[in-house]
Amino acid sequence: MMLSCINDRMFTTICDALNLHEQLDVTVLGSATERIAYASDIDSAIARILVRRTTQEWIDRLAPQGILCGPVHSYRDVLASPVVQEAKVLTELAGPTGSVPVVALPGSRPDVASVQAPGSGEHSETILAELGYTDAEAAALIAARAVLPERPSPATNGVPSGSRQ
C-alpha cells in the first residue's frame, strides 16, 4: 500500500489515524526537516501498524480523512483489473519466447501491436551506446554480468538489433 505525507498537517492526521503517538514521540517530529532524521523509525512504526489490516481496510479508513493512500498493484493485478479489462486497453506483443500481455499506450489501438517485445539483452549494447558508454565500458559491464549481452532476435534473422558494426 502507498501512504503519502506531503505536509506537516497531513503528518499529524496520519499520526492520529494510525495512533502513531503510541510508538513515536511525535512531539519532536513537527516538521518535515525534523522527520527526515527519523525516517527509518517512522517507516518501521507505520509498517508495524499497517500489517494489522488489509490494504482495502486501511484505504477505507484513511482516504476519508484526506490521507493520500492507495493499493500498489503487481503487473498481474493491473492486467486482471476490472477497470483495465472494461477499458479494453490490453494488447499483446509478440516476443522471442511468445506473446507478452501489455497495457496499450493512450491513444493507440489495443488490437494493433506496433512493435515486438525485445528479448532479454536484445538492445543492451545499443542502450549503453546511447547513454554514452564506450565499447570497452559496455564490454566490462557485460563481463561483470551487470548487463545482459545482446542476443540475436529471431525477428532480425540472427543479426543483433543494436549491432554497431
C-alpha positions as CSV (number, residue, x, y, z in Angstrom):
1,M,0.0,0.0,0.0
2,M,1.2,3.5,-0.7
3,L,0.8,6.1,2.0
4,S,2.0,9.7,1.4
5,C,2.5,12.7,3.5
6,I,3.0,16.0,1.7
7,N,2.9,18.5,4.6
8,D,3.0,18.8,8.3
9,R,-0.7,18.9,8.8
10,M,-1.0,15.6,6.9
11,F,1.6,14.0,9.1
12,T,-0.4,15.0,12.1
13,T,-3.5,13.4,10.5
14,I,-1.6,10.2,9.8
15,C,-0.3,10.1,13.3
16,D,-3.8,10.4,14.7
17,A,-5.3,7.9,12.2
18,L,-2.7,5.3,12.9
19,N,-2.2,6.0,16.6
20,L,1.5,6.6,16.0
21,H,1.6,8.6,19.3
22,E,1.8,5.2,21.0
23,Q,5.0,4.2,19.1
24,L,6.8,7.5,18.4
25,D,7.5,10.7,20.2
26,V,5.7,12.8,17.6
27,T,6.3,16.0,19.5
28,V,9.8,16.1,18.1
29,L,8.6,15.3,14.6
30,G,6.7,18.5,13.9
31,S,8.3,19.4,10.6
32,A,9.5,17.6,7.5
33,T,13.1,18.6,8.3
34,E,12.8,17.0,11.7
35,R,11.2,13.9,10.4
36,I,14.0,13.2,7.9
37,A,16.3,12.3,10.7
38,Y,13.8,9.8,12.0
39,A,12.5,8.5,8.6
40,S,13.6,4.9,9.3
41,D,11.9,4.8,12.7
42,I,8.7,6.4,11.3
43,D,8.6,3.9,8.4
44,S,9.1,1.0,10.7
45,A,6.4,2.1,13.1
46,I,3.9,2.7,10.2
47,A,4.8,-0.8,8.7
48,R,4.1,-2.5,12.1
49,I,0.7,-0.9,12.2
50,L,-0.3,-1.4,8.5
51,V,0.2,-5.2,8.7
52,R,-2.7,-5.4,11.1
53,R,-5.4,-4.8,8.5
54,T,-5.9,-5.4,4.8
55,T,-5.0,-2.7,2.2
56,Q,-8.7,-2.1,1.5
57,E,-9.5,-1.7,5.2
58,W,-6.8,1.0,5.5
59,I,-7.9,2.8,2.4
60,D,-11.5,2.8,3.6
61,R,-10.3,4.2,6.9
62,L,-7.6,6.7,5.8
63,A,-8.9,8.1,2.5
64,P,-12.0,9.8,4.0
65,Q,-9.6,11.7,6.3
66,G,-7.8,13.2,3.3
67,I,-4.8,10.9,3.6
68,L,-3.1,10.1,0.3
69,C,-3.2,6.3,0.1
70,G,-3.9,3.5,-2.4
71,P,-3.0,0.0,-3.3
72,V,0.2,-0.9,-5.0
73,H,-0.5,-3.4,-7.8
74,S,1.7,-6.0,-9.3
75,Y,1.7,-6.2,-13.1
76,R,-0.5,-9.3,-12.9
77,D,-3.0,-7.3,-10.8
78,V,-3.1,-4.5,-13.3
79,L,-3.7,-6.9,-16.2
80,A,-6.6,-8.6,-14.2
81,S,-8.1,-5.3,-13.0
82,P,-11.8,-4.9,-13.9
83,V,-11.1,-1.3,-14.9
84,V,-8.4,-2.3,-17.3
85,Q,-10.5,-5.2,-18.7
86,E,-13.5,-2.9,-19.2
87,A,-11.5,-0.2,-20.8
88,K,-10.2,-2.8,-23.3
89,V,-6.7,-1.4,-23.3
90,L,-4.9,-4.7,-23.2
91,T,-2.9,-5.9,-26.2
92,E,-0.2,-8.5,-26.8
93,L,3.3,-8.0,-28.2
94,A,5.0,-10.9,-29.9
95,G,8.3,-11.8,-28.4
96,P,11.0,-14.3,-29.0
97,T,9.6,-16.7,-26.4
98,G,5.9,-16.0,-27.1
99,S,3.4,-13.1,-26.7
100,V,3.5,-10.7,-23.8
101,P,0.4,-9.0,-22.4
102,V,0.7,-5.2,-22.1
103,V,-1.4,-2.2,-21.4
104,A,-1.6,-0.2,-24.6
105,L,-0.4,3.4,-24.8
106,P,-3.1,6.1,-24.5
107,G,-4.4,6.8,-27.9
108,S,-3.2,3.6,-29.5
109,R,-5.4,0.9,-30.8
110,P,-5.2,-2.1,-28.4
111,D,-6.0,-4.5,-31.2
112,V,-2.9,-3.5,-33.2
113,A,0.5,-4.3,-31.8
114,S,3.1,-2.0,-33.3
115,V,6.4,-3.5,-32.0
116,Q,7.8,-6.8,-30.9
117,A,8.7,-7.1,-27.3
118,P,12.5,-7.3,-27.0
119,G,14.3,-10.4,-25.8
120,S,16.5,-10.3,-22.7
121,G,19.5,-8.3,-23.5
122,E,18.4,-7.7,-27.1
123,H,19.2,-4.0,-27.0
124,S,21.8,-3.8,-24.3
125,E,24.7,-2.6,-26.3
126,T,22.6,-0.1,-28.2
127,I,21.2,1.4,-25.0
128,L,24.7,1.6,-23.4
129,A,26.0,3.4,-26.5
130,E,23.1,5.8,-26.4
131,L,23.9,6.5,-22.8
132,G,27.5,7.4,-23.7
133,Y,29.3,4.2,-22.7
134,T,32.3,3.2,-24.9
135,D,32.6,-0.3,-26.4
136,A,35.2,-1.1,-23.7
137,E,32.9,0.1,-20.9
138,A,29.9,-1.8,-22.3
139,A,32.1,-4.9,-22.5
140,A,33.2,-4.5,-18.9
141,L,29.6,-4.2,-17.7
142,I,28.6,-7.3,-19.7
143,A,31.7,-9.2,-18.4
144,A,30.7,-8.3,-14.8
145,R,27.2,-9.6,-15.6
146,A,25.7,-6.2,-14.6
147,V,24.1,-6.1,-18.1
148,L,22.9,-9.0,-20.2
149,P,24.7,-9.3,-23.6
150,E,22.9,-8.8,-26.8
151,R,21.4,-11.9,-28.2
152,P,20.2,-12.2,-31.8
153,S,16.4,-11.8,-32.1
154,P,14.5,-14.3,-34.2
155,A,12.8,-11.3,-35.8
156,T,16.2,-9.9,-37.1
157,N,17.4,-13.2,-38.7
158,G,20.2,-13.6,-36.3
159,V,21.6,-10.0,-36.5
160,P,21.5,-8.2,-33.2
161,S,19.2,-5.2,-33.5
162,G,21.8,-2.9,-31.9
163,S,24.8,-4.1,-33.9
164,R,27.4,-1.3,-34.1
165,Q,29.5,-2.8,-36.9
